[in-house]
C-alpha cells in the first residue's frame, strides 16, 4: 500500500506532492473522497494517536466553537471522520511508514524516504 491523502485546494499540499515521483502511489483527494473508518484505523495503528492526525489549524474548529485543548482521542477520531479539513495533510502512508503533515521535520523525512535532496 502506498497512498497519499491530500487536499487539491491546498497550495502547501500541491507544493509537497510536486517534489516526489508518485507514479505508483494512490492519490486521494480528501474533499472528493473522504477518508474511511478503515483508512483512519490504519493511520492510527502507525501513529498511535488520533490527535497526531488532527489539524488544529482547521477552520472548522472556530466555526463549530470547539476548544481543541479540551478534545480527547475519541473526539479527534469522530471529527476526523466527520469533516475532511480536520485531517493534518498531506498524509503519505505505506505498509511500514506514515508521514503526517507539512512541518519541516516531516517534509525532510519524506525527502529522505524518496531519496530526494533539496
Residue, then its C-alpha position, 0 to 999 in steps of 0.5 A: x500500500x502506498x497512498x497519499x491523502x491530500x487536499x487539491x485546494x491546498x497550495x502547501x499540499x500541491x507544493x509537497x506532492x510536486x517534489x516526489x515521483x508518485x507514479x505508483x502511489x494512490x492519490x486521494x483527494x480528501x474533499x472528493x473522497x473522504x477518508x474511511x473508518x478503515x483508512x483512519x484505523x490504519x493511520x492510527x495503528x502507525x501513529x498511535x494517536x488520533x490527535x497526531x492526525x488532527x489539524x488544529x489549524x482547521x477552520x472548522x474548529x472556530x466555526x463549530x466553537x470547539x476548544x481543541x485543548x479540551x478534545x480527547x482521542x475519541x473526539x479527534x477520531x469522530x471529527x476526523x471522520x466527520x469533516x475532511x479539513x480536520x485531517x493534518x495533510x498531506x498524509x503519505x502512508x505505506x505498509x511500514x511508514x506514515x508521514x503526517x503533515x507539512x512541518x519541516x521535520x516531516x517534509x525532510x523525512x519524506x525527502x529522505x524516504x524518496x531519496x530526494x535532496x533539496 
